């Protein structure tokens, strides 16, 4: 009679599935006091940006247990583990954490669920007056468009962690063609999607924001992008902003852009500590400027008073233009000023051709009209050379309106 010489092997058994997670039992070939059966499953590690890692739970049976009794104990253990996971248990640290709004969100959650949770979060912020009515309305609109596209593609139950920049490009491109979006509308909805993924990134539901690598439409050469404000238009904008307390922060930012050409992305980095109230200067260190060179601005009486009113007694670490354009610990996105200005334009029925960033170009245009030299324009804009300034003036500061000759000989 032949006997088998095959060595006993370890066995893996599927026990149960819960919310897309499979729980398995591993039984070693030989059970010893140091080598016992254990449960294993793959779970997002909250301490490692929600990376899916293998979690292990031991203590499933001992040397005297049969394989049948081990399986029964494993089934009971899985139920206990599921209960603990639902209460915020971290299987990697064996500790409970308060997950708040993300308690049910992980890298393997369906994107439809993530969108619903985000909309609830934005609604709470709207109800607590942390975001405006229009901002919340736009959030819901982009979610509706995104869900429609996801449904068409059969992606509503797709895991959030599998989305990349190509998906974002495909969605925005599809909707742009279907609804006839302009480039500005395209970029606006892209910005809203970026806010959604930033929310998930903040709570470590995803490892990266795919919108950051997606295509942003170039509006650099659009005729309306850099339209120079007429003098009466400047007066109207100043009067309306100055008289509306809800836009005071935007008013200060607009003045800073017009007077000093400080770029929006640089303004988002400004902190109270950057203001020298005694010397009446504003200093941007290299890591806060676009060209990574230090910049010092002499504050005139108007700018000094506006900053003093906006900042108040805020701590040095606070951002001057923080949450909702008010001084706070929370830094805002560089697109915030553009969005806020758009809401201001809608509220007061101001022409859509007038853009926030065009205030910078309008300032330089009128400086030139008043006799400023190219060199002074170069200094104000912190250009690397006069050639850069010359190109800037040619491409940005011409109204492209042909005026009649000033001589009367004919």
C-alpha positions in Angstrom: 0.0 0.0 0.0 1.4 3.4 -1.0 1.7 6.2 1.5 1.7 9.9 0.6 4.9 11.8 1.2 3.3 15.2 0.5 3.9 17.7 3.3 0.8 19.2 4.9 0.2 22.8 3.6 -1.4 25.8 5.1 -5.0 26.5 4.2 -6.9 29.7 3.4 -10.6 29.8 3.8 -13.1 32.6 2.8 -15.3 33.4 5.8 -17.4 36.5 5.0 -17.8 39.6 2.9 -18.7 43.0 4.4 -19.0 46.3 2.5 -16.7 45.0 -0.2 -14.1 43.6 2.2 -13.3 39.9 2.2 -12.4 38.3 5.6 -10.3 35.1 5.3 -9.0 32.5 7.7 -5.4 31.2 7.4 -4.7 27.8 9.1 -1.1 26.8 9.2 0.0 23.4 8.2 1.0 22.6 11.7 -0.6 24.5 14.6 1.7 25.3 17.4 1.7 27.7 20.4 3.7 30.1 18.3 2.0 29.5 15.0 -1.8 29.7 15.4 -4.6 30.3 12.9 -5.4 34.0 12.2 -7.9 36.2 10.3 -6.7 38.5 7.6 -8.4 41.2 5.5 -7.3 44.2 3.4 -8.2 47.6 4.9 -7.3 51.3 4.4 -4.6 52.3 6.9 -5.6 55.7 8.2 -2.1 56.5 9.3 -0.7 55.9 5.8 -3.0 58.0 3.7 -5.6 55.2 3.5 -3.3 52.9 1.6 -4.9 49.4 1.4 -2.8 47.1 3.6 -3.3 43.6 5.0 -4.7 43.6 8.6 -4.3 40.5 10.8 -6.2 39.3 13.8 -4.9 36.4 15.7 -6.2 34.3 18.6 -8.4 32.1 16.4 -8.2 28.6 18.0 -5.2 26.7 19.5 -3.3 23.5 19.3 -6.2 21.4 20.6 -8.9 22.8 18.2 -10.0 20.9 15.2 -10.3 22.6 11.8 -14.1 22.6 12.1 -14.0 24.3 15.5 -11.4 26.8 14.2 -13.7 27.8 11.3 -16.6 28.3 13.7 -14.5 30.5 16.0 -13.3 32.4 12.9 -16.9 33.2 11.9 -17.7 34.6 15.3 -14.4 36.6 15.3 -15.3 38.1 11.9 -18.6 39.4 13.3 -16.8 40.9 16.2 -14.2 42.6 14.0 -16.9 44.0 11.7 -18.7 45.5 14.8 -15.4 47.1 15.9 -14.6 48.5 12.5 -18.0 50.1 12.3 -17.2 51.9 15.6 -13.9 53.3 14.3 -11.5 50.6 15.3 -8.1 50.8 13.7 -6.9 47.2 13.1 -3.3 48.4 12.6 -3.0 50.1 16.0 -5.7 48.3 17.9 -7.1 51.7 18.9 -10.4 53.5 18.4 -10.3 56.7 16.5 -13.0 59.4 16.0 -13.5 59.4 12.3 -16.3 62.0 12.3 -17.9 62.5 8.9 -15.6 60.0 7.3 -16.6 57.1 9.5 -18.0 55.2 6.5 -15.6 56.5 3.9 -12.5 54.7 2.8 -10.5 54.3 -0.4 -12.8 51.5 -1.4 -16.0 53.4 -0.8 -18.3 53.9 -3.9 -17.8 57.4 -5.4 -21.6 58.0 -5.3 -21.4 57.6 -1.5 -18.5 60.0 -1.2 -20.3 62.6 -3.3 -23.4 62.3 -1.0 -21.3 62.7 2.1 -19.5 65.7 0.6 -22.8 67.4 -0.3 -24.1 66.8 3.3 -20.8 68.4 4.6 -21.2 71.4 2.3 -24.9 71.8 3.4 -23.8 71.9 7.0 -21.2 74.6 6.2 -23.9 76.5 4.3 -26.3 76.3 7.2 -23.6 77.5 9.6 -22.9 80.4 7.2 -19.4 79.2 6.4 -20.1 79.2 2.7 -22.7 81.2 0.7 -25.9 80.1 -1.0 -24.4 80.4 -4.5 -21.3 78.3 -3.6 -23.5 75.5 -2.2 -25.7 75.7 -5.3 -22.7 75.4 -7.6 -21.5 72.4 -5.6 -24.8 70.6 -6.1 -24.8 71.4 -9.8 -21.4 69.9 -10.4 -22.3 66.8 -8.3 -25.4 66.4 -10.4 -23.4 66.6 -13.7 -20.8 64.3 -12.3 -23.3 61.7 -11.2 -25.1 61.8 -14.6 -21.8 61.1 -16.3 -20.9 58.3 -13.8 -24.3 56.7 -14.3 -23.8 56.8 -18.1 -20.4 55.1 -17.7 -21.6 52.6 -15.1 -19.2 54.1 -12.6 -21.6 55.0 -9.7 -20.3 52.1 -7.6 -16.7 52.4 -8.7 -14.3 52.7 -5.7 -13.2 56.3 -5.1 -9.5 55.3 -4.9 -9.5 54.2 -8.5 -10.2 57.6 -10.1 -7.4 59.5 -11.8 -6.8 62.6 -13.8 -7.9 61.0 -17.0 -11.4 60.3 -15.5 -11.6 64.0 -14.6 -10.6 65.1 -18.1 -13.1 62.7 -19.7 -16.0 64.0 -17.5 -15.2 67.7 -18.0 -14.6 67.2 -21.7 -17.8 65.3 -22.2 -19.9 67.8 -20.4 -18.2 70.7 -22.1 -19.2 69.3 -25.5 -22.7 68.2 -24.3 -23.7 71.5 -22.6 -21.6 74.0 -24.5 -19.5 75.1 -21.6 -17.0 77.9 -22.1 -13.5 77.7 -20.8 -14.3 79.7 -17.7 -17.3 77.5 -16.8 -15.1 74.4 -17.4 -12.4 75.7 -15.0 -15.1 76.7 -12.5 -16.5 73.2 -12.3 -13.0 71.7 -12.3 -12.3 73.9 -9.3 -15.4 72.6 -7.5 -14.3 69.0 -8.2 -10.9 69.9 -6.8 -12.6 71.0 -3.6 -14.4 67.7 -3.4 -11.2 65.6 -3.7 -9.3 67.9 -1.4 -12.0 67.2 1.3 -11.4 63.4 0.8 -7.6 63.9 0.9 -7.9 65.9 4.1 -9.5 62.9 5.9 -7.1 60.5 4.2 -9.8 58.8 2.2 -7.7 59.1 -1.0 -3.9 59.4 -1.4 -3.9 62.2 -3.9 -6.2 64.7 -5.6 -6.6 63.6 -9.3 -7.9 67.0 -10.3 -4.5 68.6 -9.7 -3.1 66.7 -12.7 -6.1 67.2 -14.9 -6.3 69.7 -17.8 -7.1 73.3 -17.0 -8.3 75.4 -19.9 -5.9 78.1 -20.9 -7.8 81.5 -21.1 -4.6 83.5 -21.4 -5.3 84.8 -24.9 -9.1 85.1 -24.5 -10.2 88.7 -25.4 -12.3 88.9 -22.2 -9.7 87.4 -19.9 -7.6 90.6 -19.6 -10.1 93.3 -20.6 -8.9 96.6 -19.2 -11.4 98.3 -16.9 -12.7 101.7 -18.1 -12.3 104.4 -15.4 -16.0 104.5 -14.7 -16.0 100.7 -14.3 -13.3 101.0 -11.7 -15.2 103.6 -9.9 -18.4 101.5 -9.9 -16.5 98.4 -8.6 -14.8 100.4 -5.8 -18.1 102.0 -4.7 -20.0 98.7 -4.6 -17.3 96.8 -2.8 -16.6 99.5 -0.3 -20.3 99.7 0.6 -20.9 96.0 1.0 -19.5 94.6 4.3 -19.9 91.0 3.0 -17.2 91.7 0.4 -14.7 93.7 2.6 -12.1 91.0 2.5 -12.3 90.9 -1.3 -12.2 94.7 -1.4 -8.9 94.6 0.5 -7.5 91.9 -1.8 -8.6 93.9 -4.9 -6.9 97.0 -3.6 -3.7 95.0 -3.0 -3.9 93.5 -6.5 -4.4 97.0 -8.1 -1.9 99.0 -6.0 0.9 96.5 -5.6 0.3 93.8 -8.3 0.6 91.1 -5.6 -0.6 87.9 -7.3 -3.7 86.0 -5.9 -1.6 82.9 -5.1 0.8 85.1 -3.1 -2.1 86.7 -1.3 -3.3 83.3 -0.1 0.1 82.8 1.6 0.2 86.1 3.4 0.2 85.8 7.2 -0.2 88.5 9.9 3.5 88.0 10.7 4.4 89.3 7.2 3.2 92.8 8.2 5.7 95.2 9.9 3.2 97.6 11.6 6.0 99.9 12.7 7.8 100.2 9.4 4.5 100.0 7.6 5.8 97.4 5.2 4.5 94.0 3.9 7.3 91.4 3.3 6.9 88.3 1.2 9.7 85.8 1.9 11.0 83.8 -1.1 8.9 80.7 -0.3 5.7 82.8 -0.6 6.4 84.5 -3.9 5.8 83.1 -7.4 9.4 83.8 -8.6 10.9 82.6 -5.2 12.5 86.1 -4.6 11.8 88.2 -1.5 9.5 91.1 -2.1 8.9 94.1 0.2 6.0 96.5 -0.3 5.7 99.9 1.3 2.2 100.3 2.6 0.4 103.6 1.9 -2.1 105.0 4.4 -5.0 103.5 2.6 -3.6 100.0 2.5 -2.3 100.2 6.0 -5.7 101.1 7.4 -7.5 98.4 5.4 -5.1 95.7 6.6 -5.4 96.9 10.2 -9.2 96.7 10.0 -9.1 93.3 8.4 -6.5 91.7 10.7 -7.7 93.2 14.0 -6.0 91.4 16.9 -5.5 88.1 15.0 -2.4 85.9 15.9 0.7 86.2 13.8 0.2 82.7 12.4 -3.2 83.5 10.9 -3.6 84.0 7.2 -4.6 87.5 6.3 -7.0 86.3 3.7 -8.2 83.1 5.4 -11.6 81.4 5.4 -14.2 83.4 3.6 -11.6 86.1 2.9 -11.3 86.9 6.6 -8.2 86.6 8.7 -8.2 83.0 10.1 -5.9 80.0 10.7 -7.4 78.3 7.5 -5.6 79.0 4.2 -7.8 79.5 1.1 -7.3 78.2 -2.4 -5.8 80.5 -5.0 -9.0 80.3 -7.0 -11.1 81.7 -4.2 -10.7 85.4 -5.1 -11.8 84.6 -8.7 -14.9 82.8 -7.5 -15.7 85.4 -4.9 -15.4 88.2 -7.5 -17.7 86.2 -9.8 -20.4 86.1 -7.0 -19.9 89.8 -6.5 -20.4 90.4 -10.2 -23.6 88.4 -10.3 -25.0 90.2 -7.3 -24.5 93.6 -8.8 -25.1 92.7 -12.5 -21.6 93.7 -13.5 -20.3 92.9 -16.9 -18.9 89.4 -17.2 -15.9 90.8 -19.2 -14.5 92.3 -16.0 -12.3 89.8 -14.2 -10.6 90.0 -10.9 -7.1 89.5 -12.2 -7.7 92.2 -14.8 -7.4 94.7 -12.0 -3.6 94.1 -12.1 -3.4 94.8 -15.8 -5.7 97.8 -15.6 -3.4 99.3 -12.9 -0.4 98.9 -15.2 -2.3 100.3 -18.2 -3.2 103.5 -16.4 0.3 103.8 -15.0 1.6 103.8 -18.6 -1.1 106.4 -19.6 0.1 108.6 -16.8 3.7 108.5 -18.0 5.2 105.6 -16.0 8.4 104.1 -17.5 8.8 100.5 -18.7 11.4 100.1 -15.9 8.8 101.1 -13.2 6.3 98.6 -14.6 9.1 96.0 -14.5 9.7 96.7 -10.9 6.1 96.8 -9.9 5.5 93.4 -11.6 8.8 91.9 -10.4 9.7 90.9 -13.9 13.1 89.3 -14.6 13.9 91.7 -17.4 12.7 94.6 -19.5 12.1 92.1 -22.4 9.5 90.3 -20.2 7.9 93.6 -19.4 7.9 94.6 -23.1 6.2 91.4 -24.0 3.7 91.8 -21.2 2.8 95.3 -22.3 2.4 94.3 -25.9 0.2 91.2 -25.1 -1.7 92.4 -22.0 -2.1 96.1 -21.9 -3.3 97.0 -25.3 -7.0 97.8 -25.6 -6.8 96.8 -29.3 -9.0 99.8 -30.2 -7.7 101.9 -33.1 -8.0 105.6 -32.3 -8.1 108.4 -34.9 -5.1 110.4 -35.8 -4.6 113.5 -33.6 -3.7 115.8 -36.6 -6.4 117.8 -38.5 -4.6 118.4 -41.8 -7.2 116.6 -44.0 
